[in-house]
Amino acid sequence: MSDYNWCHGPECHTKETQSRIRGSGLDKVLRTIRIKENRYGSYQSDIWNHFCNQRCLMDYIQTHIRSIVAIAPRREALETPIKIEKEKYESYRYNYNTSQRVPYQATRTTIKSVDNS
């Protein structure tokens, strides 16, 4: 197994940056970037082992989105059971006409997921 991968961005080899220039004399080319595997350690996901930056990742997704979705198409919506809790509390707001803090009743809404196991 190699310690490096080539960037999979379809336009990576066309981006005009100093890091992509290869060759000597008049025989120069722009080359796809070579990526060190696990360059971020376990901090980042494995996707960055295949793309040099987010632009190349998005170019790849835009080019291949139909094939990517075809791997696991979603035929129906997903749902998560929740419980909504509403809590009334007293708060204050500033009245600019009287330059005073005025109390008012407010409601705090909390959404909690429900485990139906």
Biopython code that builds the backbone (N, CA, C, O; Angstrom):
import numpy as np
from Bio.PDB.StructureBuilder import StructureBuilder

atoms = [
    (1, "MET", "N", (0.839, -1.186, 0.000)),
    (1, "MET", "CA", (0.000, 0.000, 0.000)),
    (1, "MET", "C", (0.885, 1.250, 0.000)),
    (1, "MET", "O", (1.862, 1.326, 0.745)),
    (2, "SER", "N", (0.543, 2.205, -0.821)),
    (2, "SER", "CA", (1.306, 3.436, -0.963)),
    (2, "SER", "C", (0.978, 4.400, 0.176)),
    (2, "SER", "O", (-0.119, 4.371, 0.734)),
    (3, "ASP", "N", (1.943, 5.250, 0.509)),
    (3, "ASP", "CA", (1.704, 6.274, 1.521)),
    (3, "ASP", "C", (1.113, 7.531, 0.915)),
    (3, "ASP", "O", (0.827, 8.493, 1.629)),
    (4, "TYR", "N", (0.925, 7.529, -0.415)),
    (4, "TYR", "CA", (0.419, 8.701, -1.121)),
    (4, "TYR", "C", (-0.707, 8.311, -2.076)),
    (4, "TYR", "O", (-0.766, 7.181, -2.560)),
    (5, "ASN", "N", (-1.599, 9.266, -2.336)),
    (5, "ASN", "CA", (-2.654, 9.129, -3.346)),
    (5, "ASN", "C", (-2.603, 10.356, -4.237)),
    (5, "ASN", "O", (-2.087, 11.400, -3.839)),
    (6, "TRP", "N", (-3.138, 10.231, -5.440)),
    (6, "TRP", "CA", (-3.308, 11.382, -6.317)),
    (6, "TRP", "C", (-4.672, 11.990, -6.042)),
    (6, "TRP", "O", (-5.636, 11.265, -5.797)),
    (7, "CYS", "N", (-4.761, 13.311, -6.081)),
    (7, "CYS", "CA", (-6.041, 13.996, -5.875)),
    (7, "CYS", "C", (-7.024, 13.534, -6.946)),
    (7, "CYS", "O", (-6.670, 13.420, -8.119)),
    (8, "HIS", "N", (-8.255, 13.272, -6.532)),
    (8, "HIS", "CA", (-9.283, 12.798, -7.463)),
    (8, "HIS", "C", (-10.101, 13.930, -8.094)),
    (8, "HIS", "O", (-11.021, 13.668, -8.869)),
    (9, "GLY", "N", (-9.779, 15.168, -7.773)),
    (9, "GLY", "CA", (-10.493, 16.303, -8.366)),
    (9, "GLY", "C", (-10.320, 16.303, -9.872)),
    (9, "GLY", "O", (-9.190, 16.258, -10.357)),
    (10, "PRO", "N", (-11.429, 16.353, -10.637)),
    (10, "PRO", "CA", (-11.337, 16.259, -12.092)),
    (10, "PRO", "C", (-10.602, 17.433, -12.741)),
    (10, "PRO", "O", (-10.118, 17.306, -13.866)),
    (11, "GLU", "N", (-10.513, 18.560, -12.060)),
    (11, "GLU", "CA", (-9.840, 19.739, -12.612)),
    (11, "GLU", "C", (-8.551, 20.073, -11.868)),
    (11, "GLU", "O", (-7.967, 21.129, -12.110)),
    (12, "CYS", "N", (-8.097, 19.210, -10.975)),
    (12, "CYS", "CA", (-6.913, 19.491, -10.158)),
    (12, "CYS", "C", (-5.691, 19.820, -11.016)),
    (12, "CYS", "O", (-4.925, 20.725, -10.684)),
    (13, "HIS", "N", (-5.509, 19.104, -12.097)),
    (13, "HIS", "CA", (-4.337, 19.296, -12.948)),
    (13, "HIS", "C", (-4.409, 20.557, -13.799)),
    (13, "HIS", "O", (-3.457, 20.862, -14.516)),
    (14, "THR", "N", (-5.527, 21.306, -13.737)),
    (14, "THR", "CA", (-5.645, 22.529, -14.532)),
    (14, "THR", "C", (-5.496, 23.794, -13.685)),
    (14, "THR", "O", (-5.400, 24.892, -14.235)),
    (15, "LYS", "N", (-5.475, 23.657, -12.360)),
    (15, "LYS", "CA", (-5.353, 24.826, -11.475)),
    (15, "LYS", "C", (-3.927, 25.358, -11.547)),
    (15, "LYS", "O", (-2.965, 24.611, -11.367)),
    (16, "GLU", "N", (-3.803, 26.650, -11.811)),
    (16, "GLU", "CA", (-2.486, 27.250, -12.016)),
    (16, "GLU", "C", (-1.891, 27.700, -10.685)),
    (16, "GLU", "O", (-2.027, 28.856, -10.284)),
    (17, "THR", "N", (-1.225, 26.754, -10.006)),
    (17, "THR", "CA", (-0.527, 27.058, -8.754)),
    (17, "THR", "C", (0.920, 26.575, -8.864)),
    (17, "THR", "O", (1.222, 25.683, -9.657)),
    (18, "GLN", "N", (1.803, 27.160, -8.075)),
    (18, "GLN", "CA", (3.220, 26.798, -8.087)),
    (18, "GLN", "C", (3.431, 25.335, -7.698)),
    (18, "GLN", "O", (4.340, 24.682, -8.211)),
    (19, "SER", "N", (2.591, 24.813, -6.788)),
    (19, "SER", "CA", (2.785, 23.442, -6.310)),
    (19, "SER", "C", (2.461, 22.394, -7.374)),
    (19, "SER", "O", (2.831, 21.231, -7.213)),
    (20, "ARG", "N", (1.785, 22.772, -8.450)),
    (20, "ARG", "CA", (1.411, 21.817, -9.492)),
    (20, "ARG", "C", (2.389, 21.815, -10.677)),
    (20, "ARG", "O", (2.294, 20.940, -11.538)),
    (21, "ILE", "N", (3.309, 22.756, -10.739)),
    (21, "ILE", "CA", (4.242, 22.857, -11.877)),
    (21, "ILE", "C", (5.302, 21.769, -11.748)),
    (21, "ILE", "O", (5.941, 21.629, -10.705)),
    (22, "ARG", "N", (5.481, 21.007, -12.815)),
    (22, "ARG", "CA", (6.502, 19.965, -12.876)),
    (22, "ARG", "C", (7.208, 20.058, -14.215)),
    (22, "ARG", "O", (6.652, 20.580, -15.182)),
    (23, "GLY", "N", (8.440, 19.549, -14.274)),
    (23, "GLY", "CA", (9.201, 19.523, -15.513)),
    (23, "GLY", "C", (10.380, 20.475, -15.472)),
    (23, "GLY", "O", (10.549, 21.245, -14.526)),
    (24, "SER", "N", (11.195, 20.407, -16.520)),
    (24, "SER", "CA", (12.375, 21.273, -16.588)),
    (24, "SER", "C", (12.419, 21.960, -17.943)),
    (24, "SER", "O", (11.826, 21.496, -18.917)),
    (25, "GLY", "N", (13.121, 23.054, -17.979)),
    (25, "GLY", "CA", (13.272, 23.800, -19.237)),
    (25, "GLY", "C", (11.934, 24.258, -19.785)),
    (25, "GLY", "O", (11.123, 24.849, -19.071)),
    (26, "LEU", "N", (11.714, 23.975, -21.070)),
    (26, "LEU", "CA", (10.458, 24.368, -21.709)),
    (26, "LEU", "C", (9.391, 23.281, -21.614)),
    (26, "LEU", "O", (8.246, 23.506, -22.005)),
    (27, "ASP", "N", (9.752, 22.102, -21.098)),
    (27, "ASP", "CA", (8.814, 20.977, -21.008)),
    (27, "ASP", "C", (8.149, 20.948, -19.629)),
    (27, "ASP", "O", (8.379, 20.028, -18.844)),
    (28, "LYS", "N", (7.342, 21.933, -19.345)),
    (28, "LYS", "CA", (6.677, 22.019, -18.046)),
    (28, "LYS", "C", (5.207, 21.618, -18.180)),
    (28, "LYS", "O", (4.586, 21.821, -19.223)),
    (29, "VAL", "N", (4.669, 21.050, -17.113)),
    (29, "VAL", "CA", (3.261, 20.646, -17.090)),
    (29, "VAL", "C", (2.674, 21.008, -15.723)),
    (29, "VAL", "O", (3.395, 21.187, -14.742)),
    (30, "LEU", "N", (1.347, 21.109, -15.690)),
    (30, "LEU", "CA", (0.624, 21.213, -14.418)),
    (30, "LEU", "C", (0.178, 19.802, -14.069)),
    (30, "LEU", "O", (-0.496, 19.150, -14.865)),
    (31, "ARG", "N", (0.548, 19.327, -12.891)),
    (31, "ARG", "CA", (0.253, 17.950, -12.502)),
    (31, "ARG", "C", (-0.699, 17.938, -11.302)),
    (31, "ARG", "O", (-0.674, 18.830, -10.454)),
    (32, "THR", "N", (-1.531, 16.904, -11.259)),
    (32, "THR", "CA", (-2.404, 16.661, -10.122)),
    (32, "THR", "C", (-1.563, 16.559, -8.852)),
    (32, "THR", "O", (-0.454, 16.025, -8.878)),
    (33, "ILE", "N", (-2.091, 17.072, -7.746)),
    (33, "ILE", "CA", (-1.355, 17.063, -6.475)),
    (33, "ILE", "C", (-1.322, 15.669, -5.868)),
    (33, "ILE", "O", (-2.310, 14.935, -5.885)),
    (34, "ARG", "N", (-0.164, 15.329, -5.336)),
    (34, "ARG", "CA", (0.027, 14.067, -4.626)),
    (34, "ARG", "C", (-0.239, 14.313, -3.145)),
    (34, "ARG", "O", (0.304, 15.248, -2.558)),
    (35, "ILE", "N", (-1.079, 13.467, -2.541)),
    (35, "ILE", "CA", (-1.547, 13.682, -1.165)),
    (35, "ILE", "C", (-0.985, 12.604, -0.253)),
    (35, "ILE", "O", (-1.089, 11.412, -0.543)),
    (36, "LYS", "N", (-0.392, 13.035, 0.849)),
    (36, "LYS", "CA", (0.091, 12.090, 1.848)),
    (36, "LYS", "C", (-1.102, 11.531, 2.610)),
    (36, "LYS", "O", (-1.956, 12.292, 3.066)),
    (37, "GLU", "N", (-1.171, 10.210, 2.753)),
    (37, "GLU", "CA", (-2.261, 9.593, 3.501)),
    (37, "GLU", "C", (-2.175, 9.973, 4.973)),
    (37, "GLU", "O", (-1.087, 10.105, 5.534)),
    (38, "ASN", "N", (-3.335, 10.144, 5.583)),
    (38, "ASN", "CA", (-3.449, 10.504, 7.008)),
    (38, "ASN", "C", (-2.630, 11.738, 7.359)),
    (38, "ASN", "O", (-1.984, 11.788, 8.406)),
    (39, "ARG", "N", (-2.661, 12.731, 6.481)),
    (39, "ARG", "CA", (-1.882, 13.948, 6.732)),
    (39, "ARG", "C", (-2.414, 14.730, 7.922)),
    (39, "ARG", "O", (-1.690, 15.538, 8.505)),
    (40, "TYR", "N", (-3.679, 14.500, 8.294)),
    (40, "TYR", "CA", (-4.253, 15.158, 9.469)),
    (40, "TYR", "C", (-4.356, 14.201, 10.646)),
    (40, "TYR", "O", (-4.959, 14.545, 11.663)),
    (41, "GLY", "N", (-3.787, 13.014, 10.534)),
    (41, "GLY", "CA", (-3.920, 12.023, 11.596)),
    (41, "GLY", "C", (-5.359, 11.552, 11.664)),
    (41, "GLY", "O", (-6.039, 11.486, 10.640)),
    (42, "SER", "N", (-5.823, 11.229, 12.836)),
    (42, "SER", "CA", (-7.200, 10.763, 12.991)),
    (42, "SER", "C", (-8.164, 11.927, 13.149)),
    (42, "SER", "O", (-9.365, 11.722, 13.326)),
    (43, "TYR", "N", (-7.642, 13.157, 13.085)),
    (43, "TYR", "CA", (-8.474, 14.344, 13.282)),
    (43, "TYR", "C", (-9.504, 14.508, 12.169)),
    (43, "TYR", "O", (-10.652, 14.859, 12.442)),
    (44, "GLN", "N", (-9.115, 14.263, 10.932)),
    (44, "GLN", "CA", (-10.017, 14.421, 9.790)),
    (44, "GLN", "C", (-10.451, 13.058, 9.276)),
    (44, "GLN", "O", (-9.812, 12.045, 9.560)),
    (45, "SER", "N", (-11.533, 13.039, 8.525)),
    (45, "SER", "CA", (-12.011, 11.783, 7.958)),
    (45, "SER", "C", (-11.125, 11.358, 6.786)),
    (45, "SER", "O", (-10.270, 12.118, 6.329)),
    (46, "ASP", "N", (-11.339, 10.159, 6.320)),
    (46, "ASP", "CA", (-10.525, 9.607, 5.235)),
    (46, "ASP", "C", (-10.741, 10.298, 3.893)),
    (46, "ASP", "O", (-9.989, 10.048, 2.951)),
    (47, "ILE", "N", (-11.742, 11.156, 3.783)),
    (47, "ILE", "CA", (-12.004, 11.801, 2.492)),
    (47, "ILE", "C", (-10.822, 12.664, 2.065)),
    (47, "ILE", "O", (-10.576, 12.828, 0.871)),
    (48, "TRP", "N", (-10.089, 13.218, 3.030)),
    (48, "TRP", "CA", (-8.961, 14.088, 2.690)),
    (48, "TRP", "C", (-7.733, 13.291, 2.286)),
    (48, "TRP", "O", (-6.695, 13.881, 1.985)),
    (49, "ASN", "N", (-7.823, 11.955, 2.271)),
    (49, "ASN", "CA", (-6.765, 11.136, 1.687)),
    (49, "ASN", "C", (-6.885, 11.103, 0.166)),
    (49, "ASN", "O", (-5.989, 10.600, -0.512)),
    (50, "HIS", "N", (-7.985, 11.635, -0.378)),
    (50, "HIS", "CA", (-8.246, 11.546, -1.815)),
    (50, "HIS", "C", (-8.451, 12.896, -2.495)),
    (50, "HIS", "O", (-8.560, 12.959, -3.720)),
    (51, "PHE", "N", (-8.506, 13.972, -1.718)),
    (51, "PHE", "CA", (-8.710, 15.304, -2.294)),
    (51, "PHE", "C", (-7.754, 16.291, -1.639)),
    (51, "PHE", "O", (-7.585, 16.288, -0.420)),
    (52, "CYS", "N", (-7.128, 17.135, -2.458)),
    (52, "CYS", "CA", (-6.142, 18.077, -1.917)),
    (52, "CYS", "C", (-6.800, 19.257, -1.221)),
    (52, "CYS", "O", (-6.202, 19.850, -0.323)),
    (53, "ASN", "N", (-8.017, 19.609, -1.615)),
    (53, "ASN", "CA", (-8.718, 20.718, -0.964)),
    (53, "ASN", "C", (-10.226, 20.587, -1.218)),
    (53, "ASN", "O", (-10.674, 19.685, -1.925)),
    (54, "GLN", "N", (-10.978, 21.489, -0.638)),
    (54, "GLN", "CA", (-12.430, 21.413, -0.751)),
    (54, "GLN", "C", (-12.916, 21.698, -2.171)),
    (54, "GLN", "O", (-13.937, 21.157, -2.597)),
    (55, "ARG", "N", (-12.207, 22.525, -2.888)),
    (55, "ARG", "CA", (-12.612, 22.815, -4.273)),
    (55, "ARG", "C", (-12.572, 21.550, -5.126)),
    (55, "ARG", "O", (-13.499, 21.282, -5.890)),
    (56, "CYS", "N", (-11.487, 20.768, -4.994)),
    (56, "CYS", "CA", (-11.385, 19.515, -5.752)),
    (56, "CYS", "C", (-12.466, 18.532, -5.313)),
    (56, "CYS", "O", (-13.032, 17.822, -6.145)),
    (57, "LEU", "N", (-12.754, 18.485, -4.021)),
    (57, "LEU", "CA", (-13.824, 17.620, -3.526)),
    (57, "LEU", "C", (-15.163, 18.008, -4.138)),
    (57, "LEU", "O", (-15.896, 17.142, -4.617)),
    (58, "MET", "N", (-15.491, 19.293, -4.128)),
    (58, "MET", "CA", (-16.775, 19.747, -4.673)),
    (58, "MET", "C", (-16.839, 19.550, -6.186)),
    (58, "MET", "O", (-17.903, 19.221, -6.710)),
    (59, "ASP", "N", (-15.732, 19.741, -6.899)),
    (59, "ASP", "CA", (-15.702, 19.470, -8.347)),
    (59, "ASP", "C", (-16.006, 18.002, -8.618)),
    (59, "ASP", "O", (-16.754, 17.679, -9.540)),
    (60, "TYR", "N", (-15.426, 17.114, -7.814)),
    (60, "TYR", "CA", (-15.651, 15.678, -7.963)),
    (60, "TYR", "C", (-17.117, 15.328, -7.696)),
    (60, "TYR", "O", (-17.735, 14.582, -8.457)),
    (61, "ILE", "N", (-17.662, 15.872, -6.611)),
    (61, "ILE", "CA", (-19.060, 15.593, -6.274)),
    (61, "ILE", "C", (-19.988, 16.105, -7.373)),
    (61, "ILE", "O", (-20.925, 15.413, -7.773)),
    (62, "GLN", "N", (-19.726, 17.317, -7.859)),
    (62, "GLN", "CA", (-20.577, 17.878, -8.913)),
    (62, "GLN", "C", (-20.528, 17.030, -10.183)),
    (62, "GLN", "O", (-21.541, 16.872, -10.863)),
    (63, "THR", "N", (-19.365, 16.490, -10.503)),
    (63, "THR", "CA", (-19.219, 15.662, -11.698)),
    (63, "THR", "C", (-19.887, 14.294, -11.535)),
    (63, "THR", "O", (-20.463, 13.766, -12.486)),
    (64, "HIS", "N", (-19.808, 13.720, -10.321)),
    (64, "HIS", "CA", (-20.231, 12.333, -10.120)),
    (64, "HIS", "C", (-21.436, 12.162, -9.186)),
    (64, "HIS", "O", (-21.651, 11.062, -8.677)),
    (65, "ILE", "N", (-22.214, 13.201, -8.948)),
    (65, "ILE", "CA", (-23.289, 13.133, -7.952)),
    (65, "ILE", "C", (-24.309, 12.038, -8.274)),
    (65, "ILE", "O", (-24.751, 11.335, -7.365)),
    (66, "ARG", "N", (-24.684, 11.878, -9.515)),
    (66, "ARG", "CA", (-25.683, 10.846, -9.852)),
    (66, "ARG", "C", (-25.168, 9.448, -9.552)),
    (66, "ARG", "O", (-25.919, 8.606, -9.059)),
    (67, "SER", "N", (-23.906, 9.191, -9.841)),
    (67, "SER", "CA", (-23.320, 7.879, -9.541)),
    (67, "SER", "C", (-23.202, 7.659, -8.036)),
    (67, "SER", "O", (-23.412, 6.548, -7.551)),
    (68, "ILE", "N", (-22.868, 8.711, -7.300)),
    (68, "ILE", "CA", (-22.742, 8.607, -5.846)),
    (68, "ILE", "C", (-24.097, 8.285, -5.219)),
    (68, "ILE", "O", (-24.192, 7.400, -4.368)),
    (69, "VAL", "N", (-25.132, 8.989, -5.627)),
    (69, "VAL", "CA", (-26.468, 8.767, -5.079)),
    (69, "VAL", "C", (-27.002, 7.394, -5.480)),
    (69, "VAL", "O", (-27.760, 6.785, -4.725)),
    (70, "ALA", "N", (-26.618, 6.898, -6.655)),
    (70, "ALA", "CA", (-27.079, 5.588, -7.120)),
    (70, "ALA", "C", (-26.571, 4.448, -6.238)),
    (70, "ALA", "O", (-27.161, 3.367, -6.234)),
    (71, "ILE", "N", (-25.492, 4.670, -5.497)),
    (71, "ILE", "CA", (-24.956, 3.637, -4.598)),
    (71, "ILE", "C", (-25.975, 3.298, -3.514)),
    (71, "ILE", "O", (-26.185, 2.124, -3.211)),
    (72, "ALA", "N", (-26.601, 4.298, -2.937)),
    (72, "ALA", "CA", (-27.598, 4.081, -1.872)),
    (72, "ALA", "C", (-28.720, 5.105, -2.030)),
    (72, "ALA", "O", (-28.783, 6.067, -1.265)),
    (73, "PRO", "N", (-29.606, 4.914, -3.011)),
    (73, "PRO", "CA", (-30.676, 5.904, -3.231)),
    (73, "PRO", "C", (-31.663, 5.930, -2.070)),
    (73, "PRO", "O", (-31.953, 4.900, -1.461)),
    (74, "ARG", "N", (-32.169, 7.109, -1.775)),
    (74, "ARG", "CA", (-33.152, 7.275, -0.713)),
    (74, "ARG", "C", (-34.534, 7.255, -1.356)),
    (74, "ARG", "O", (-34.861, 8.126, -2.162)),
    (75, "ARG", "N", (-35.340, 6.266, -1.001)),
    (75, "ARG", "CA", (-36.671, 6.090, -1.594)),
    (75, "ARG", "C", (-37.783, 6.708, -0.750)),
    (75, "ARG", "O", (-38.884, 6.953, -1.243)),
    (76, "GLU", "N", (-37.485, 6.959, 0.533)),
    (76, "GLU", "CA", (-38.494, 7.573, 1.407)),
    (76, "GLU", "C", (-37.790, 8.417, 2.452)),
    (76, "GLU", "O", (-36.595, 8.257, 2.701)),
    (77, "ALA", "N", (-38.548, 9.316, 3.057)),
    (77, "ALA", "CA", (-37.985, 10.222, 4.053)),
    (77, "ALA", "C", (-37.634, 9.468, 5.334)),
    (77, "ALA", "O", (-38.278, 8.478, 5.681)),
    (78, "LEU", "N", (-36.616, 9.946, 6.023)),
    (78, "LEU", "CA", (-36.258, 9.411, 7.332)),
    (78, "LEU", "C", (-36.930, 10.264, 8.399)),
    (78, "LEU", "O", (-37.147, 11.459, 8.198)),
    (79, "GLU", "N", (-37.259, 9.660, 9.523)),
    (79, "GLU", "CA", (-37.899, 10.398, 10.616)),
    (79, "GLU", "C", (-37.256, 10.020, 11.937)),
    (79, "GLU", "O", (-36.829, 8.882, 12.132)),
    (80, "THR", "N", (-37.194, 10.980, 12.836)),
    (80, "THR", "CA", (-36.686, 10.760, 14.185)),
    (80, "THR", "C", (-37.790, 11.152, 15.160)),
    (80, "THR", "O", (-38.267, 12.286, 15.116)),
    (81, "PRO", "N", (-38.210, 10.239, 16.043)),
    (81, "PRO", "CA", (-39.223, 10.595, 17.025)),
    (81, "PRO", "C", (-38.670, 11.619, 18.013)),
    (81, "PRO", "O", (-37.540, 11.497, 18.484)),
    (82, "ILE", "N", (-39.482, 12.627, 18.317)),
    (82, "ILE", "CA", (-39.047, 13.673, 19.235)),
    (82, "ILE", "C", (-40.122, 13.970, 20.262)),
    (82, "ILE", "O", (-41.275, 13.568, 20.109)),
    (83, "LYS", "N", (-39.736, 14.670, 21.299)),
    (83, "LYS", "CA", (-40.652, 15.171, 22.319)),
    (83, "LYS", "C", (-40.347, 16.660, 22.456)),
    (83, "LYS", "O", (-39.192, 17.058, 22.607)),
    (84, "ILE", "N", (-41.395, 17.472, 22.401)),
    (84, "ILE", "CA", (-41.225, 18.916, 22.500)),
    (84, "ILE", "C", (-41.620, 19.355, 23.904)),
    (84, "ILE", "O", (-42.716, 19.054, 24.376)),
    (85, "GLU", "N", (-40.710, 20.074, 24.567)),
    (85, "GLU", "CA", (-40.991, 20.604, 25.899)),
    (85, "GLU", "C", (-40.995, 22.115, 25.821)),
    (85, "GLU", "O", (-40.062, 22.726, 25.299)),
    (86, "LYS", "N", (-42.061, 22.720, 26.347)),
    (86, "LYS", "CA", (-42.162, 24.183, 26.391)),
    (86, "LYS", "C", (-42.112, 24.612, 27.840)),
    (86, "LYS", "O", (-42.816, 24.067, 28.691)),
    (87, "GLU", "N", (-41.274, 25.595, 28.110)),
    (87, "GLU", "CA", (-41.089, 26.093, 29.472)),
    (87, "GLU", "C", (-41.313, 27.601, 29.455)),
    (87, "GLU", "O", (-40.693, 28.321, 28.673)),
    (88, "LYS", "N", (-42.204, 28.071, 30.323)),
    (88, "LYS", "CA", (-42.440, 29.509, 30.429)),
    (88, "LYS", "C", (-41.506, 30.069, 31.489)),
    (88, "LYS", "O", (-41.285, 29.457, 32.534)),
    (89, "TYR", "N", (-40.965, 31.242, 31.200)),
    (89, "TYR", "CA", (-40.085, 31.895, 32.156)),
    (89, "TYR", "C", (-40.223, 33.400, 31.993)),
    (89, "TYR", "O", (-40.719, 33.891, 30.980)),
    (90, "GLU", "N", (-39.774, 34.119, 33.011)),
    (90, "GLU", "CA", (-39.854, 35.570, 32.956)),
    (90, "GLU", "C", (-38.510, 36.122, 32.531)),
    (90, "GLU", "O", (-37.468, 35.741, 33.062)),
    (91, "SER", "N", (-38.549, 37.020, 31.573)),
    (91, "SER", "CA", (-37.334, 37.634, 31.079)),
    (91, "SER", "C", (-37.534, 39.146, 31.050)),
    (91, "SER", "O", (-38.594, 39.653, 31.418)),
    (92, "TYR", "N", (-36.523, 39.839, 30.616)),
    (92, "TYR", "CA", (-36.595, 41.293, 30.565)),
    (92, "TYR", "C", (-36.152, 41.780, 29.202)),
    (92, "TYR", "O", (-35.278, 41.191, 28.565)),
    (93, "ARG", "N", (-36.766, 42.863, 28.766)),
    (93, "ARG", "CA", (-36.325, 43.530, 27.553)),
    (93, "ARG", "C", (-36.218, 45.017, 27.842)),
    (93, "ARG", "O", (-36.830, 45.530, 28.778)),
    (94, "TYR", "N", (-35.455, 45.679, 27.049)),
    (94, "TYR", "CA", (-35.207, 47.099, 27.256)),
    (94, "TYR", "C", (-36.233, 47.914, 26.482)),
    (94, "TYR", "O", (-36.413, 47.711, 25.281)),
    (95, "ASN", "N", (-36.903, 48.831, 27.164)),
    (95, "ASN", "CA", (-37.863, 49.728, 26.533)),
    (95, "ASN", "C", (-37.135, 51.038, 26.246)),
    (95, "ASN", "O", (-36.764, 51.761, 27.170)),
    (96, "TYR", "N", (-36.930, 51.343, 24.965)),
    (96, "TYR", "CA", (-36.168, 52.536, 24.604)),
    (96, "TYR", "C", (-36.944, 53.820, 24.871)),
    (96, "TYR", "O", (-36.335, 54.879, 25.022)),
    (97, "ASN", "N", (-38.257, 53.755, 24.932)),
    (97, "ASN", "CA", (-39.057, 54.957, 25.199)),
    (97, "ASN", "C", (-38.912, 55.406, 26.646)),
    (97, "ASN", "O", (-38.822, 56.601, 26.926)),
    (98, "THR", "N", (-38.889, 54.444, 27.565)),
    (98, "THR", "CA", (-38.797, 54.803, 28.988)),
    (98, "THR", "C", (-37.404, 54.567, 29.555)),
    (98, "THR", "O", (-37.142, 54.912, 30.707)),
    (99, "SER", "N", (-36.505, 53.985, 28.761)),
    (99, "SER", "CA", (-35.139, 53.657, 29.194)),
    (99, "SER", "C", (-35.132, 52.771, 30.429)),
    (99, "SER", "O", (-34.319, 52.957, 31.334)),
    (100, "GLN", "N", (-36.049, 51.800, 30.462)),
    (100, "GLN", "CA", (-36.120, 50.872, 31.585)),
    (100, "GLN", "C", (-36.214, 49.444, 31.070)),
    (100, "GLN", "O", (-36.611, 49.190, 29.934)),
    (101, "ARG", "N", (-35.831, 48.517, 31.953)),
    (101, "ARG", "CA", (-36.012, 47.098, 31.650)),
    (101, "ARG", "C", (-37.432, 46.719, 32.035)),
    (101, "ARG", "O", (-37.887, 47.024, 33.137)),
    (102, "VAL", "N", (-38.130, 46.053, 31.123)),
    (102, "VAL", "CA", (-39.525, 45.699, 31.340)),
    (102, "VAL", "C", (-39.642, 44.177, 31.355)),
    (102, "VAL", "O", (-39.157, 43.517, 30.436)),
    (103, "PRO", "N", (-40.285, 43.602, 32.394)),
    (103, "PRO", "CA", (-40.433, 42.145, 32.424)),
    (103, "PRO", "C", (-41.480, 41.673, 31.407)),
    (103, "PRO", "O", (-42.427, 42.398, 31.103)),
    (104, "TYR", "N", (-41.304, 40.465, 30.890)),
    (104, "TYR", "CA", (-42.298, 39.858, 30.001)),
    (104, "TYR", "C", (-42.206, 38.350, 30.126)),
    (104, "TYR", "O", (-41.186, 37.817, 30.563)),
    (105, "GLN", "N", (-43.282, 37.658, 29.737)),
    (105, "GLN", "CA", (-43.319, 36.202, 29.771)),
    (105, "GLN", "C", (-42.792, 35.667, 28.441)),
    (105, "GLN", "O", (-43.249, 36.067, 27.371)),
    (106, "ALA", "N", (-41.836, 34.769, 28.527)),
    (106, "ALA", "CA", (-41.259, 34.168, 27.338)),
    (106, "ALA", "C", (-41.420, 32.657, 27.420)),
    (106, "ALA", "O", (-41.660, 32.105, 28.494)),
    (107, "THR", "N", (-41.287, 31.998, 26.284)),
    (107, "THR", "CA", (-41.379, 30.538, 26.228)),
    (107, "THR", "C", (-40.111, 29.986, 25.596)),
    (107, "THR", "O", (-39.683, 30.437, 24.534)),
    (108, "ARG", "N", (-39.522, 29.010, 26.261)),
    (108, "ARG", "CA", (-38.343, 28.328, 25.749)),
    (108, "ARG", "C", (-38.790, 26.955, 25.243)),
    (108, "ARG", "O", (-39.376, 26.178, 25.997)),
    (109, "THR", "N", (-38.520, 26.655, 23.981)),
    (109, "THR", "CA", (-38.904, 25.376, 23.389)),
    (109, "THR", "C", (-37.662, 24.503, 23.257)),
    (109, "THR", "O", (-36.649, 24.929, 22.703)),
    (110, "THR", "N", (-37.751, 23.277, 23.772)),
    (110, "THR", "CA", (-36.647, 22.332, 23.699)),
    (110, "THR", "C", (-37.118, 21.085, 22.958)),
    (110, "THR", "O", (-38.177, 20.537, 23.264)),
    (111, "ILE", "N", (-36.332, 20.644, 21.990)),
    (111, "ILE", "CA", (-36.642, 19.423, 21.247)),
    (111, "ILE", "C", (-35.705, 18.336, 21.740)),
    (111, "ILE", "O", (-34.486, 18.507, 21.732)),
    (112, "LYS", "N", (-36.280, 17.204, 22.175)),
    (112, "LYS", "CA", (-35.488, 16.076, 22.660)),
    (112, "LYS", "C", (-35.857, 14.844, 21.855)),
    (112, "LYS", "O", (-37.031, 14.599, 21.575)),
    (113, "SER", "N", (-34.835, 14.063, 21.481)),
    (113, "SER", "CA", (-35.124, 12.840, 20.750)),
    (113, "SER", "C", (-35.635, 11.774, 21.726)),
    (113, "SER", "O", (-35.256, 11.750, 22.897)),
    (114, "VAL", "N", (-36.502, 10.896, 21.217)),
    (114, "VAL", "CA", (-37.124, 9.848, 22.032)),
    (114, "VAL", "C", (-36.554, 8.517, 21.596)),
    (114, "VAL", "O", (-36.475, 8.225, 20.403)),
    (115, "ASP", "N", (-36.155, 7.707, 22.568)),
    (115, "ASP", "CA", (-35.632, 6.378, 22.260)),
    (115, "ASP", "C", (-36.783, 5.384, 22.328)),
    (115, "ASP", "O", (-37.317, 5.120, 23.405)),
    (116, "ASN", "N", (-37.165, 4.835, 21.183)),
    (116, "ASN", "CA", (-38.289, 3.889, 21.120)),
    (116, "ASN", "C", (-37.831, 2.444, 21.132)),
    (116, "ASN", "O", (-38.557, 1.563, 20.673)),
    (117, "SER", "N", (-36.659, 2.189, 21.640)),
    (117, "SER", "CA", (-36.120, 0.821, 21.627)),
    (117, "SER", "C", (-36.929, -0.105, 22.492)),
    (117, "SER", "O", (-36.611, -1.290, 22.592)),
]
sb = StructureBuilder()
sb.init_structure("model")
sb.init_model(0)
sb.init_chain("A")
sb.init_seg("    ")
for serial, (resi, resn, name, xyz) in enumerate(atoms, 1):
    if name == "N":
        sb.init_residue(resn, " ", resi, " ")
    sb.init_atom(name, np.array(xyz, "f"), 0.0, 1.0, " ", f" {name:<3s}", serial, name[0])
structure = sb.get_structure()
